Amino acid sequence: APRAPATVADRAGGRRATPADLRRFAAEGGRTTYRFDVRTPEEYAAGHLPGFRHCAGGQLVQETDHAAPVRGARIVLADDDGVRANMTASWLAQMGWEAWVLDGASAQDFTETGEPARAYPALPAPVAGVPPATLAQWLREDAAATAVLDFTASAGYVQRHIPGAWWLLRSQLPQALAAVPRARRYVLTCGTSLLARYAAQAVAQATGAPVFALDGGTQAWAAAGLPLEHGETRLASPRIDRYRRPYEGTDAPRSAMQAYLDWEFGLVEQLRRDGTHGFRVV
């Protein structure tokens, strides 16, 4: 492998991992370890190391909180050329992350295809499912009797949602439910209903009514050819689930864009004044 990228990573504080280290990390139940393949999507699809997920290095650095939301977790990076993983590790290490580069992997080790199976926490309690066709029938017969609660990201809700569905934040469930008219039953959804199922017990306790999860979520509803709504039609929570960057969209005011540029140009000086951030420049 080229030595220059490895030297850069080492100077920035990146660490070296072996296959034995990977096995040791996997055995640690009290520490989160993220494993990322930083090659192109095409290279990843053709074959990757078992248990590694794809995330391009630049994207990982720009949106680390999306790919690795557990702060202080360990990040292990892999590629097949000794360049991309090392350079990504150098950037992450300067951002305060414990970044490791996997050394010693050969082409024969890139045996897995497809996305690795995801492990999810156990549900607090079993949740009954309801097919999209049944929900559609309930809404046709008496729309006021069934409240549809959508726990997807607010941007996804605005893009498309089940007619009459309310968008809400799980973290603000009591306040959000107070804004939703009482119903005889509640049906929870999100993109696939995976996240929605984790809110079912809390909704049942707060309302005292039967709670269901939509089988397959809003994706299955749309795939069945059922009608959809668009826009901010029913917001039971404020749209604070995602920070909107000043340069997103075409309606950002000039002042917001200028403020963003001033902030970005002044970052190094801000880091110099703040001794708690964990960032450092090599």
N, C-alpha and C positions, 0 to 999 in steps of 0.2 A: 504494500500500500504506500502511496506517496507520504513522505515524512513531513512536508511543510504543513498540511492541514492538521496533522496530529500534534505538531509542535505548537501551533496556534491554540488548539484546544487545551493542551496541557498548561500552557502559559496562562490561559484564562481561568484555570481551575477545574477543567473537565477531568473525569476519572476514567480508568480503564476497567472494563468488565470482561470476564471470560464466561464460557458456558457454565462452568461451575458456580460462578457468582449468580447467574440467572437462576439456577436451581436453589441456591441459598435464599435469594430474594423471594422466590415463590413460596418458600417454606415459612416466611415471616408473616404471621397472621396479624401483627399489629402495625404494619407499615404498608402504605400504598406504593406500588411500583407500576409506572406506566411504561409500556414498551412500544416504540414507534419505529416503523420503517419509513425513512425519509426519501425514498426514491420516487419515481413517477408512478402515477396510478397504473400505467400499463405494465411497468416492471413489477409492481406489487401483485397485480392480477396474475402474471405469468408464474409467480412462485415466490413465497416469502417464508421467513422463519416462523415456526409454530408459535402462536400466541402474540405475534406482533400485529399491530394495527397500522394502517397507512395514514400518514400525515406529512405533507411536504414540509421541508425544514423552514422555509420562509413563513408559511402559514402557521406553523407551530409557534414560532417566535412572535408573530403578530397577534395571534389569538390564543395564547397559552391558557388563558382561563377557560376557554371553550373545550380544548382538547385535554387539559389536565386540571380539572377544577379543584382537586384536593391540594390546598396550599401546603408546601413543605414536602410534597411527595418526591419520590425518587423517579427520575426519568432515564430510561435506557434507550439508546438510539442505534439503529443498524442501517447499513447500506452494503453495497458490494464493490465499492471502489475506494473506500478509505477517505473520501473527500467530503461528501455531503453530511454524513453523521458527525464528523469532527468539527466542521464549520458550524453546524447547528448547535453542537455541544458548547462551542466557544461562546456563542451568543447567549445561550440559556444560562451558562455559568456566570456570565457577567450580569445577568438579571437576578442572580441570587439562587438559582435552582441547583439542586444536586444532580448534575448531568453526567451520565456514563455513556461511553462508546463501547459497543461490543466488538472485541477483537477476536480473531481466530475462527470466524465463521467462513466456511467454504461454499462454493456453488452448490455442492451436494446437500447442504443443510437447508436450502430454500425449497422445502418440499411441500409446503401447505399452500392451498389455493382457497379463495373465498375469504369471507370475514370470519374471524374466530368467534366461537360461541360466547355470548355475554353472560355474565353471572349477575343476578339481581337479588336484592334482599327479599326475604320471605314477606308475603303480604300480612298485614296485621290480623286479617280475618278473611275467610272465603268471600268471594263476591260473585253474585249471580250475573250471568250474561244475558243479553237480549239481542236477537238478530236485527239488522237494519230494517227488514220488512215489518217486523213486529212493532218497532218504534214508530215507523211511518204510519202504521195502522192506528196506534194509540194517538198520535198527533192529529190524524184525520178525524177520529171519533170525538175527541175532547182535548183540544190543545192545552187548555188551562189545567187539566189534571196531571200533566206530565211536564216537569221542568227539566230541560236539557242543560247540563253544565259542562262547559268546554274548558279543559285545563291545558290546552296547547299553548305554545308561545303566542303572544298577542299578534305578532306579524302574521302567523299562520291563520289565526282567527279572522283577521281583516281580509286575508286573501280568499278564504272560503270557510263556511261553517254551515251547520244544519239550521234551517230556518227556525227562528225563535230561540236558538241557543244563547245562553248567557256565558260571557267570558269572565273568568275569575282567577285570582292567584290563590294557590293552595296555602301560601304563607299568611294570607289575610282572609281565611275562610269565614270566621264568624262575621266580620264586617260585610263581606261579599254576600253571604246568604241573607243578611238583613235587607239587601237591595233586591233580592229575587222574590217574586210573589210566591206565596206558599202553594204547594202542590200535593197531590195524593201520592205521587211517586216521583223519584228523581233518577234520571239516566245520565251517567257520566261518560265523557268521551275526551279524546285528544287525537293526535294523529293516528295512533293504533290502539288507544285505550290502555296502553301499558302504564303510563303515569297516572291516568285517571283512577285506576284500580286502587292505588295507594291512598287516595282521598276518600274512598267509599265509606270506610268505618267512621271517619270524622263527620262526614255528611249525614250518615244514619244517626249518629249520636246527637247531632245538632238539630235535626229535623224530626226525628221519631217516625219517619216514613220509610217505606221500602226503597232501597237503592240498588240500581243495576249498572253494569258497565256495558257499553255498546260493543258487541262483538266486532273486532277488527277496526274499531274507531271510525273517525270521519273518513278515513281512506276507504273502508269497506262501504260506507254509505255512498260515497261518490262513485265507487266502482259499480255499485248496483244501479246507477243511473238515477238516483233520487235527487230531488231539487236541492240547491245550495243558495245561500245568501252570501253577500260580500259587504265589507266595510265595518265600521264601528257601530253596529246596530244595537247591541245590548252589552254594555260594559258594566259589570258589577264590581270591578276593581280598576284602579288607575293603571294605565299602561306604563308601569315602571319596571317591567321584567327585563328590559334590555336597554342599555345606553345607546342612544342614536348619535352616531358620529356627525360632527358638523358638515363633513363633506359627503354625506349620504343624500341621495335624491337631488333634485334640481331646484328646490324651494328654500335652500338654506340661505339666510340673510348674509350679506357681505360681512357684517360685523362679527357674526359667529365664526365664519371662515377665517377672518383675520385673527380673532382671538385664539383659534386653534393653532394657526401658524406661529403666533407669538409664543404660545405655550410650548410647542414642539422645539422651536429654536432655542428656547431657554432651559431645556431639560437638564443639560449637563450642569449648569449653574444651580438649578434647583436641587439636583442630587448632591452637589457639593455642600449645600447648606443643611441638608436633611441626613442625619446620621443613622436613621432607623430603617432605611429602605432595602438594604441588601444588594443594591446595584453597585457595580464598579466598572470602570473603564480601563482597559489594558492598553 
